[in-house]
């Protein structure tokens, strides 16, 4: 599940937020090449699950303690980001799930949204499980699942420049 750019870097193996002090300490013990490999290929979901998997679908189907920890930590971090943005901007108008995990995992959407009732988020569990575009309960903040199409967006943004070169 998901896009893997050249070099095999995926969201499931990248470090995410990392305190600069951690990088400085790691730099004392690793070469630049080793550090690059560690930060871009051995962190994220793969590290949180103690090497079990970098793919959310695999973690969700596993019964291991490590997989469950990785899933719960991921959902906690997503909720923290949503809460932070809501605090920064005085609330939210809508919540949109997109990209590999957001588009394809009703379980993750449910785990993320359930504790966010205080923000007016309430999922229609049937619509969520069915993969509907609108997954909120009546009267709740709009909660949407919108497919990502990065390639089409890049093409659309580049077209004016390409035309001007011709």
FINU-98315 format. One record per residue: residue in one letter; y, z, x of N, C-alpha, C, O in turn. Coordinates in pm, 1 decimal, always signed. Example, Ala and Ser with C-alpha at 12.3 -4.5 7.8 and 13.67 -1.06 7.14 Angstrom:
<rodrens>
   residuo       n.c2       n.c3       n.c1      ca.c2      ca.c3      ca.c1       c.c2       c.c3       c.c1       o.c2       o.c3       o.c1
         A     -569.0     +780.0    +1319.0     -450.0     +780.0    +1230.0     -330.0     +780.0    +1320.0     -331.9     +846.5    +1423.6
         S     -225.0     +708.0    +1285.0     -106.0     +714.0    +1367.0       +3.0     +787.0    +1290.0     +113.8     +803.9    +1340.9
</rodrens>
This chain:
<rodrens>
   residuo       n.c2       n.c3       n.c1      ca.c2      ca.c3      ca.c1       c.c2       c.c3       c.c1       o.c2       o.c3       o.c1
         X     -116.6       +0.0      +84.8       +0.0       +0.0       +0.0     +122.8       +0.0      +89.3     +136.5      +86.7     +175.6
         X     +211.6      -95.5      +69.9     +338.2      -92.0     +140.7     +349.4     -197.4     +248.0     +251.6     -262.4     +284.9
         X     +467.7     -212.4     +296.0     +505.0     -312.1     +394.8     +489.8     -254.2     +534.8     +534.6     -142.5     +561.0
         X     +428.3     -327.8     +623.3     +416.1     -284.4     +761.6     +487.3     -385.2     +849.3     +437.9     -496.2     +869.1
         X     +604.5     -347.5     +903.0     +677.3     -439.7     +989.5     +606.7     -459.5    +1123.0     +509.3     -390.5    +1153.6
         X     +655.9     -553.1    +1201.5     +599.8     -578.3    +1333.7     +591.9     -447.1    +1410.7     +684.5     -366.0    +1405.9
         X     +485.2     -427.1    +1479.1     +468.0     -304.9    +1557.9     +393.6     -196.1    +1483.1     +363.8      -92.0    +1541.6
         X     +362.2     -216.5    +1354.9     +282.4     -121.2    +1279.4     +355.4       +3.8    +1235.4     +291.0     +100.8    +1195.5
         X     +487.9       +4.7    +1241.2     +563.2     +122.2    +1199.0     +568.8     +122.3    +1046.7     +613.3      +24.9     +986.1
         X     +524.2     +230.0     +985.4     +530.0     +242.3     +840.8     +596.5     +374.0     +805.1     +615.3     +461.0     +890.2
         X     +631.8     +387.2     +678.0     +690.1     +513.3     +631.6     +591.6     +628.1     +650.8     +632.7     +743.2     +665.5
         X     +464.8     +598.4     +650.8     +363.8     +702.3     +665.0     +342.2     +749.9     +807.4     +269.4     +846.6     +829.5
         X     +405.3     +682.7     +906.0     +387.9     +724.1    +1045.6     +520.1     +755.7    +1115.5     +519.4     +799.5    +1230.5
         X     +632.9     +734.3    +1048.7     +762.9     +763.6    +1110.5     +799.0     +909.8    +1092.6     +747.8     +977.4    +1003.4
         X     +888.2     +958.0    +1179.0     +920.0    +1100.2    +1182.4    +1005.3    +1149.4    +1066.6     +994.4    +1266.4    +1030.1
         X    +1088.4    +1067.0    +1007.8    +1181.5    +1117.1     +907.2    +1288.6    +1200.9     +974.6    +1326.2    +1173.6    +1088.6
         X    +1338.2    +1303.4     +905.1    +1440.0    +1390.1     +964.1    +1379.2    +1471.0    +1078.4    +1275.0    +1534.9    +1063.6
         X    +1446.0    +1466.3    +1189.9    +1395.6    +1537.5    +1306.6    +1514.9    +1597.1    +1380.1    +1606.8    +1525.2    +1419.5
         X    +1513.2    +1726.4    +1397.9    +1620.7    +1794.6    +1467.6    +1632.6    +1740.6    +1609.7    +1531.0    +1723.1    +1677.0
         X    +1754.2    +1713.8    +1657.0    +1771.1    +1662.2    +1793.6    +1709.8    +1752.9    +1900.3    +1664.3    +1704.3    +2003.8
         X    +1708.2    +1883.1    +1876.4    +1647.9    +1975.5    +1971.6    +1499.4    +1949.8    +1991.2    +1445.8    +1969.5    +2100.2
         X    +1433.0    +1905.3    +1884.0    +1290.5    +1872.8    +1894.3    +1272.6    +1754.7    +1989.5    +1183.8    +1754.9    +2074.8
         X    +1358.0    +1654.7    +1973.5    +1349.0    +1537.1    +2060.3    +1374.1    +1574.5    +2206.7    +1306.1    +1525.2    +2296.6
         X    +1471.3    +1661.0    +2229.1    +1499.7    +1703.1    +2367.0    +1381.8    +1778.0    +2427.5    +1348.2    +1758.2    +2544.3
         X    +1320.0    +1862.7    +2348.9    +1203.3    +1937.3    +2398.7    +1085.9    +1842.4    +2423.6    +1018.1    +1853.7    +2525.7
         X    +1061.5    +1749.2    +2331.4     +952.7    +1653.3    +2350.4     +976.8    +1566.9    +2473.6     +882.5    +1531.2    +2544.2
         X    +1103.7    +1533.2    +2499.6    +1137.4    +1449.3    +2615.4    +1099.6    +1515.7    +2747.5    +1083.3    +1447.7    +2848.9
         X    +1086.0    +1645.8    +2746.7    +1044.3    +1717.8    +2868.3     +895.6    +1697.0    +2898.1     +851.3    +1716.4    +3011.3
         X     +819.8    +1657.8    +2797.3     +674.2    +1651.8    +2808.9     +615.1    +1511.5    +2797.5     +497.3    +1491.3    +2827.0
         X     +695.9    +1414.8    +2755.0     +644.6    +1280.0    +2732.5     +732.3    +1177.0    +2801.0     +852.1    +1198.3    +2819.7
         X     +671.6    +1064.8    +2838.4     +750.4     +952.3    +2888.3     +822.0     +888.5    +2769.4     +791.2     +920.3    +2654.5
         X     +915.3     +800.7    +2795.4     +986.1     +732.2    +2687.2     +887.5     +653.0    +2601.8     +897.3     +653.1    +2479.1
         X     +793.9     +586.5    +2665.5     +693.9     +507.9    +2592.5     +606.4     +597.8    +2504.4     +578.9     +564.4    +2389.1
         X     +563.5     +710.7    +2558.6     +482.1     +805.0    +2481.5     +561.4     +863.9    +2365.2     +509.5     +879.7    +2254.8
         X     +686.8     +895.7    +2391.4     +773.0     +951.8    +2287.7     +796.6     +850.3    +2176.3     +795.9     +885.7    +2058.4
         X     +817.2     +725.7    +2213.6     +832.8     +618.7    +2115.0     +708.0     +608.2    +2026.9     +718.1     +598.7    +1904.6
         X     +592.2     +610.0    +2089.3     +466.0     +602.5    +2015.4     +450.0     +722.6    +1922.2     +408.3     +707.3    +1807.3
         X     +482.9     +841.0    +1971.4     +472.2     +963.0    +1892.1     +563.1     +958.7    +1769.2     +518.1     +983.7    +1657.3
         X     +690.1     +927.0    +1790.1     +789.4     +930.7    +1682.7     +767.5     +820.5    +1578.9     +790.9     +842.2    +1460.0
         X     +723.0     +703.0    +1622.7     +710.0     +591.0    +1530.3     +569.1     +566.5    +1478.3     +551.2     +490.9    +1382.7
         X     +468.2     +629.1    +1539.5     +330.3     +599.5    +1498.3     +244.1     +721.7    +1467.7     +135.0     +707.4    +1412.5
         X     +291.3     +841.9    +1502.8     +204.4     +958.7    +1488.4     +269.7    +1074.4    +1413.9     +222.2    +1187.7    +1421.3
         X     +376.3    +1047.2    +1343.4     +442.8    +1151.0    +1264.4     +434.7    +1112.1    +1117.1     +353.9    +1026.7    +1080.7
         X     +515.4    +1172.0    +1033.5     +514.2    +1140.6     +891.3     +388.9    +1190.5     +822.4     +335.8    +1295.9     +857.2
         X     +341.7    +1114.5     +724.6     +224.0    +1155.0     +646.8     +100.1    +1172.2     +734.5      +17.9    +1260.4     +709.7
         X      +86.9    +1088.6     +836.4      -31.2    +1098.8     +923.5      -33.6    +1233.7     +995.1     -140.3    +1292.9    +1011.5
         X      +81.9    +1282.6    +1037.6      +87.6    +1413.3    +1104.6      +73.4    +1526.6    +1004.0       +2.0    +1623.7    +1028.6
         X     +141.8    +1513.9     +890.2     +134.4    +1618.8     +788.9       -8.2    +1638.6     +737.9      -47.2    +1749.6     +701.8
         X      -85.4    +1530.1     +735.2     -224.2    +1539.8     +688.0     -321.8    +1566.6     +802.1     -443.0    +1553.7     +784.6
         X     -269.1    +1604.2     +919.7     -351.6    +1633.3    +1036.3     -439.7    +1513.9    +1073.9     -556.8    +1529.6    +1108.4
         X     -380.2    +1393.7    +1066.2     -449.3    +1272.6    +1107.3     -534.6    +1206.9    +1001.5     -598.8    +1105.5    +1028.9
         X     -537.1    +1262.0     +880.5     -625.3    +1206.3     +777.7     -582.9    +1066.1     +734.5     -665.8     +975.1     +730.7
         X     -455.6    +1047.6     +702.1     -411.1     +915.3     +658.4     -259.3     +908.1     +655.2     -191.0    +1009.0     +637.3
         X     -207.8     +787.2     +672.9      -64.7     +762.3     +656.0      -38.6     +696.8     +520.7      +76.4     +668.4     +487.2
         X     -142.0     +672.9     +444.0     -130.1     +607.4     +313.2     -136.6     +710.6     +201.1     -233.1     +786.2     +189.9
         X      -32.8     +712.3     +118.8      -27.7     +808.6       +9.6     -146.4     +794.2      -84.7     -200.1     +894.6     -131.4
         X     -187.9     +672.7     -113.2     -301.6     +653.9     -204.5     -427.5     +722.0     -151.3     -503.5     +780.0     -228.9
         X     -450.4     +715.8      -21.1     -566.2     +783.9      +39.0     -551.7     +935.3      +29.4     -648.0    +1006.0       +0.0
         X     -431.5     +983.8      +54.3     -408.1    +1128.4      +48.1     -427.1    +1180.3      -93.3     -483.5    +1288.0     -113.0
         X     -380.5    +1104.7     -191.9     -395.0    +1147.2     -331.2     -540.9    +1150.3     -375.5     -577.7    +1230.4     -461.4
         X     -623.3    +1064.6     -318.2     -764.7    +1062.1     -359.1     -850.4    +1160.2     -279.5     -968.8    +1177.1     -308.8
         X     -791.8    +1224.1     -180.1     -865.2    +1319.7      -97.0     -857.6    +1460.2     -156.1     -759.3    +1497.1     -220.5
         X     -962.3    +1536.8     -133.1     -964.0    +1676.6     -175.0     -936.0    +1772.6      -60.0     -944.0    +1894.2      -77.6
         X     -903.3    +1719.5      +57.3     -884.9    +1806.9     +173.0     -754.9    +1886.7     +162.3     -658.4    +1843.3      +99.5
         X     -754.8    +2001.0     +223.4     -636.5    +2087.4     +228.2     -522.6    +2014.4     +298.5     -407.4    +2024.8     +256.4
         X     -553.4    +1940.6     +405.2     -451.0    +1868.4     +480.2     -384.4    +1760.6     +395.8     -262.4    +1744.5     +400.4
         X     -463.0    +1687.5     +319.6     -407.4    +1582.9     +233.7     -319.6    +1643.4     +125.2     -210.4    +1593.8      +97.6
         X     -367.6    +1750.3      +64.2     -288.6    +1816.5      -40.4     -157.0    +1869.2      +15.6      -53.1    +1859.5      -49.8
         X     -161.0    +1924.8     +136.4      -38.9    +1973.1     +200.4      +59.5    +1858.3     +221.7     +177.9    +1872.3     +190.9
         X      +12.4    +1745.4     +273.9      +99.3    +1630.4     +300.5     +164.8    +1580.6     +172.0     +284.1    +1550.4     +170.7
         X      +87.7    +1571.8      +64.6     +141.2    +1525.9      -63.8     +246.2    +1622.9     -115.6     +354.6    +1581.3     -156.6
         X     +215.0    +1750.4     -114.2     +309.5    +1850.6     -165.1     +437.3    +1855.6      -80.8     +547.4    +1867.4     -134.7
         X     +422.3    +1846.6      +49.4     +539.8    +1848.2     +137.2     +627.0    +1726.0     +110.8     +749.3    +1737.2     +102.1
         X     +564.8    +1610.7      +98.2     +638.1    +1487.0      +67.6     +718.2    +1503.2      -61.3     +837.5    +1472.9      -65.0
         X     +652.9    +1550.8     -166.3     +720.9    +1567.7     -296.0     +833.6    +1669.9     -287.0     +939.3    +1651.9     -347.4
         X     +811.1    +1776.1     -212.1     +914.8    +1877.7     -192.9    +1036.2    +1816.2     -123.4    +1149.8    +1844.9     -161.0
         X    +1013.6    +1733.0      -23.8    +1124.3    +1669.6      +48.0    +1200.2    +1571.2      -40.5    +1322.7    +1561.8      -31.9
         X    +1128.9    +1498.3     -124.8    +1194.8    +1406.2     -217.9    +1280.7    +1485.4     -315.9    +1395.5    +1449.1     -341.5
         X    +1224.9    +1594.4     -371.3    +1303.4    +1678.2     -463.2    +1425.7    +1737.1     -393.3    +1533.3    +1744.7     -452.7
         X    +1410.0    +1778.7     -267.7    +1523.5    +1834.3     -192.8    +1633.2    +1730.0     -176.0    +1751.5    +1761.5     -188.5
         X    +1594.8    +1607.4     -148.1    +1694.0    +1500.7     -132.6    +1765.2    +1473.1     -264.7    +1886.9    +1454.7     -266.9
         X    +1690.4    +1470.0     -374.2    +1751.0    +1447.6     -506.3    +1846.0    +1562.1     -539.5    +1958.4    +1538.7     -583.9
         X    +1801.8    +1684.9     -518.2    +1886.0    +1801.5     -545.2    +2012.6    +1801.3     -461.2    +2120.4    +1835.0     -510.1
         X    +1999.5    +1763.6     -335.7    +2114.8    +1757.3     -246.3    +2215.9    +1654.1     -293.9    +2336.1    +1680.3     -296.5
         X    +2167.0    +1537.9     -331.1    +2257.9    +1433.6     -381.0    +2321.7    +1474.4     -513.4    +2439.4    +1446.9     -536.5
         X    +2244.9    +1539.5     -600.0    +2300.5    +1586.2     -727.7    +2410.9    +1688.0     -703.1    +2513.8    +1685.7     -770.5
         X    +2390.0    +1777.2     -606.9    +2492.8    +1876.9     -574.7    +2615.9    +1809.7     -514.9    +2729.1    +1844.7     -548.3
         X    +2593.5    +1715.1     -428.4    +2704.1    +1645.0     -361.6    +2789.8    +1566.8     -460.4    +2912.1    +1562.8     -446.6
         X    +2727.0    +1504.8     -559.6    +2799.5    +1417.7     -652.1    +2818.4    +1476.9     -791.1    +2861.6    +1406.7     -882.5
         X    +2786.8    +1604.5     -808.1    +2810.8    +1669.7     -936.3    +2712.1    +1632.9    -1045.4    +2747.7    +1633.3    -1163.3
         X    +2590.8    +1601.5    -1009.3    +2486.9    +1566.8    -1105.9    +2433.9    +1427.8    -1079.4    +2470.1    +1363.7     -980.8
         X    +2348.0    +1382.2    -1168.3    +2295.7    +1246.6    -1156.1    +2304.7    +1177.8    -1290.5    +2296.7    +1242.3    -1395.0
         X    +2321.3    +1046.6    -1287.7    +2325.4     +967.3    -1409.5    +2187.9     +912.4    -1444.2    +2154.8     +895.2    -1561.5
         X    +2107.7     +884.9    -1341.0    +1974.1     +829.8    -1359.5    +1894.0     +854.7    -1232.3    +1950.7     +878.9    -1125.8
         X    +1763.4     +848.5    -1244.3    +1674.2     +860.5    -1129.9    +1589.2     +734.0    -1126.4    +1527.5     +696.6    -1226.1
         X    +1586.7     +668.8    -1010.2    +1513.7     +542.6     -996.5    +1407.8     +557.0     -888.7    +1436.4     +601.3     -777.5
         X    +1285.6     +519.4     -922.7    +1175.7     +513.5     -826.6    +1153.4     +367.1     -791.5    +1148.8     +281.2     -879.5
         X    +1139.5     +339.2     -661.7    +1115.3     +202.8     -615.8    +1036.2     +208.3     -486.7    +1004.7     +316.9     -438.2
         X    +1004.2      +94.9     -431.3     +927.5      +91.0     -307.6     +781.6     +125.4     -332.4     +742.5     +154.3     -445.5
         X     +701.9     +122.5     -227.9     +557.7     +140.9     -240.6     +515.5     +262.1     -319.9     +451.0     +248.4     -423.8
         X     +550.5     +380.9     -273.2     +506.7     +503.3     -339.1     +576.1     +519.7     -473.9     +510.7     +550.4     -573.6
         X     +706.0     +499.8     -478.1     +781.0     +517.4     -602.3     +736.6     +424.1     -713.1     +731.6     +462.9     -829.9
         X     +704.6     +301.9     -676.6     +660.2     +202.2     -774.4     +517.2     +223.9     -820.9     +485.1     +201.8     -937.7
         X     +431.4     +267.1     -729.2     +288.1     +260.0     -755.6     +217.4     +392.6     -780.0      +96.8     +393.6     -805.0
         X     +289.2     +504.6     -773.5     +219.2     +632.0     -789.1     +277.5     +716.9     -901.6     +378.8     +784.7     -884.6
         X     +212.1     +711.4    -1015.0     +253.8     +794.2    -1128.8     +238.4     +942.3    -1095.8     +315.6    +1025.3    -1143.8
         X     +139.3     +975.2    -1014.3     +116.6    +1115.2     -976.9     +235.4    +1168.1     -897.0     +283.9    +1278.2     -923.2
         X     +281.9    +1091.0     -800.6     +395.9    +1133.9     -720.2     +520.7    +1144.5     -807.5     +595.7    +1241.4     -795.6
         X     +544.0    +1047.3     -894.4     +660.7    +1054.4     -983.5     +655.8    +1182.0    -1067.4     +757.9    +1248.4    -1085.4
         X     +539.0    +1216.2    -1118.0     +525.5    +1338.0    -1198.1     +550.5    +1462.8    -1113.9     +622.0    +1553.4    -1156.7
         X     +491.7    +1467.6     -994.0     +510.6    +1584.0     -906.4     +656.2    +1600.1     -863.7     +704.7    +1712.1     -847.7
         X     +725.1    +1489.0     -845.5     +866.5    +1495.0     -808.1     +950.7    +1540.1     -926.8    +1037.4    +1626.1     -911.9
         X     +926.7    +1484.1    -1042.0    +1015.3    +1506.2    -1157.1     +995.4    +1637.5    -1231.0    +1092.7    +1694.0    -1281.0
         X     +874.6    +1687.3    -1239.5     +848.2    +1806.1    -1321.0     +941.2    +1922.7    -1289.1     +993.1    +1984.8    -1381.8
         X     +964.7    +1955.2    -1161.2    +1055.8    +2067.8    -1132.6    +1204.7    +2033.6    -1148.8    +1289.4    +2120.6    -1128.4
         X    +1237.9    +1910.9    -1184.4    +1378.5    +1870.1    -1192.6    +1435.8    +1875.8    -1334.2    +1537.0    +1812.1    -1363.3
         X    +1371.8    +1951.3    -1420.6    +1420.8    +1962.5    -1558.9    +1563.8    +2013.8    -1564.3    +1639.1    +1977.0    -1654.5
         X    +1602.5    +2098.7    -1468.7    +1738.4    +2153.1    -1466.9    +1844.5    +2044.8    -1444.9    +1962.8    +2067.0    -1470.6
         X    +1801.2    +1926.9    -1396.7    +1892.7    +1813.6    -1379.9    +1888.2    +1718.8    -1500.0    +1953.5    +1614.4    -1499.4
         X    +1811.6    +1755.1    -1602.1    +1800.0    +1669.2    -1719.8    +1689.8    +1565.6    -1708.4    +1683.1    +1472.0    -1788.1
         X    +1602.6    +1582.5    -1608.6    +1491.2    +1489.8    -1587.3    +1369.8    +1540.2    -1664.7    +1329.7    +1655.6    -1650.1
         X    +1312.3    +1454.3    -1746.1    +1191.2    +1488.9    -1818.8    +1110.3    +1360.6    -1839.6    +1156.3    +1266.9    -1904.9
         X     +989.9    +1358.0    -1783.4     +907.6    +1237.7    -1790.4     +829.5    +1227.3    -1919.2     +779.1    +1326.5    -1971.8
         X     +820.6    +1106.1    -1968.6     +724.9    +1071.3    -2072.7     +596.8    +1040.4    -1995.7     +585.6     +934.4    -1934.0
         X     +501.1    +1131.2    -1998.9     +381.5    +1118.6    -1915.6     +298.9     +995.3    -1949.0     +236.5     +936.6    -1860.5
         X     +297.9     +955.9    -2074.6     +222.6     +835.9    -2113.7     +289.0     +711.3    -2055.2     +221.1     +625.9    -1998.2
         X     +420.7     +700.6    -2069.2     +494.0     +586.2    -2012.9     +481.3     +584.3    -1861.1     +466.4     +477.6    -1801.6
         X     +487.1     +700.7    -1798.2     +474.0     +709.2    -1653.1     +337.1     +659.7    -1609.1     +326.8     +577.8    -1517.8
         X     +233.6     +708.2    -1672.6      +97.1     +668.5    -1637.0      +74.9     +519.2    -1661.7       +0.5     +455.1    -1587.5
         X     +138.1     +463.5    -1764.3     +122.7     +321.8    -1797.8     +200.8     +231.2    -1703.2     +182.9     +109.4    -1704.9
         X     +287.7     +290.2    -1620.7     +367.4     +209.4    -1529.3     +484.4     +140.0    -1596.3     +528.9      +34.7    -1550.7
         X     +534.5     +198.3    -1704.2     +649.1     +141.7    -1774.4     +772.7     +145.4    -1684.6     +778.0     +219.9    -1586.8
         X     +870.8      +64.5    -1719.5     +996.9      +64.4    -1645.2    +1077.5     +189.1    -1677.0    +1135.6     +250.1    -1587.2
         X    +1081.6     +227.4    -1803.8    +1152.4     +349.1    -1845.4    +1047.7     +456.2    -1868.3     +955.6     +438.7    -1948.1
         X    +1062.7     +568.6    -1796.6     +958.2     +670.9    -1804.2    +1012.3     +807.7    -1845.4     +942.6     +908.3    -1831.7
         X    +1136.6     +812.3    -1896.2    +1192.3     +940.8    -1937.5    +1157.8     +970.3    -2083.3    +1131.5     +879.7    -2162.3
         X    +1158.5    +1099.3    -2116.8    +1144.7    +1141.8    -2255.7    +1275.9    +1112.8    -2328.0    +1381.7    +1102.8    -2265.8
         X    +1267.3    +1099.6    -2458.1    +1387.2    +1075.4    -2538.4    +1487.6    +1188.7    -2515.8    +1452.2    +1306.5    -2520.5
         X    +1611.7    +1151.4    -2491.4    +1718.2    +1248.8    -2471.0    +1734.2    +1295.7    -2327.8    +1830.3    +1365.8    -2296.2
         X    +1640.5    +1257.7    -2239.2    +1649.4    +1298.3    -2098.3    +1729.4    +1193.8    -2019.9    +1759.1    +1085.7    -2070.9
         X    +1763.5    +1227.6    -1896.0    +1832.6    +1133.0    -1809.0    +1743.3    +1011.6    -1787.8    +1621.8    +1026.0    -1774.6
         X    +1801.6     +892.8    -1784.3    +1719.8     +773.6    -1757.6    +1641.3     +788.7    -1628.0    +1697.4     +823.4    -1524.1
         X    +1512.9     +762.8    -1635.1    +1424.8     +767.5    -1519.1    +1348.2     +636.2    -1519.2    +1272.7     +606.2    -1611.7
         X    +1369.3     +558.5    -1413.3    +1322.9     +419.8    -1410.0    +1229.3     +393.2    -1293.4    +1235.1     +460.0    -1190.2
         X    +1142.9     +294.3    -1311.9    +1059.9     +241.3    -1204.2    +1100.1      +95.5    -1189.0    +1078.5      +14.2    -1278.9
         X    +1159.2      +63.2    -1073.8    +1209.0      -72.2    -1050.1    +1141.7     -126.8     -924.4    +1155.4      -69.5     -816.3
         X    +1069.0     -237.8     -938.8    +1002.5     -296.2     -821.3    +1103.2     -336.9     -713.8    +1210.2     -389.9     -743.4
         X    +1066.5     -311.1     -589.9    +1149.9     -351.4     -476.5    +1109.2     -491.7     -432.4     +991.0     -526.1     -431.2
         X    +1207.2     -570.5     -396.9    +1181.2     -703.7     -342.7    +1278.5     -726.1     -227.7    +1377.6     -798.0     -240.9
         X    +1248.0     -662.7     -114.9    +1337.6     -667.2       -0.2    +1359.1     -809.6      +50.0    +1470.4     -845.7      +88.1
         X    +1253.8     -890.5      +50.5    +1265.3    -1027.0     +100.0    +1363.9    -1108.3      +16.0    +1445.1    -1183.0      +70.6
         X    +1357.0    -1093.9     -116.8    +1449.8    -1166.6     -204.7    +1593.7    -1119.2     -183.3    +1687.2    -1199.0     -188.3
         X    +1610.6     -990.4     -159.8    +1745.0     -936.8     -135.8    +1802.1     -990.2       -5.1    +1918.7    -1029.4       -0.1
         X    +1722.8     -992.0      +99.0    +1768.3    -1045.7     +226.8    +1804.7    -1192.7     +211.0    +1907.8    -1237.2     +261.4
         X    +1720.3    -1268.1     +141.2    +1747.4    -1410.0     +118.9    +1878.5    -1428.5      +42.9    +1960.7    -1512.2      +80.3
         X    +1897.9    -1351.8      -62.3    +2019.4    -1362.7     -142.7    +2143.5    -1329.1      -59.9    +2245.5    -1397.1      -71.3
         X    +2135.7    -1225.4      +22.9    +2249.7    -1185.9     +104.1    +2278.2    -1285.0     +217.0    +2392.9    -1298.9     +259.3
         X    +2175.5    -1353.6     +266.0    +2193.5    -1448.6     +376.4    +2237.6    -1587.2     +330.8    +2295.0    -1662.6     +409.4
         X    +2211.7    -1621.6     +205.3    +2241.6    -1756.8     +157.0    +2385.9    -1801.4     +184.2    +2405.1    -1913.7     +230.9
         X    +2487.7    -1719.7     +157.6    +2625.3    -1766.3     +184.8    +2647.5    -1801.0     +332.4    +2720.1    -1895.4     +363.6
         X    +2586.0    -1726.1     +421.7    +2602.8    -1752.7     +564.4    +2528.6    -1879.1     +605.5    +2577.6    -1956.7     +687.6
         X    +2411.6    -1899.2     +548.9    +2333.3    -2018.4     +580.7    +2407.3    -2142.2     +531.0    +2416.5    -2241.9     +602.7
         X    +2460.3    -2136.7     +408.6    +2535.5    -2249.6     +352.7    +2657.4    -2282.2     +438.1    +2690.0    -2399.3     +457.7
         X    +2724.6    -2180.0     +488.8    +2846.0    -2202.6     +567.9    +2814.0    -2265.2     +703.7    +2901.9    -2324.9     +765.9
         X    +2689.7    -2252.5     +750.4    +2649.7    -2309.0     +878.8    +2610.9    -2455.1     +866.3    +2611.4    -2528.4     +965.3
         X    +2577.4    -2498.1     +745.5    +2530.1    -2636.2     +725.4    +2640.8    -2736.1     +718.8    +2615.4    -2855.4     +702.3
</rodrens>
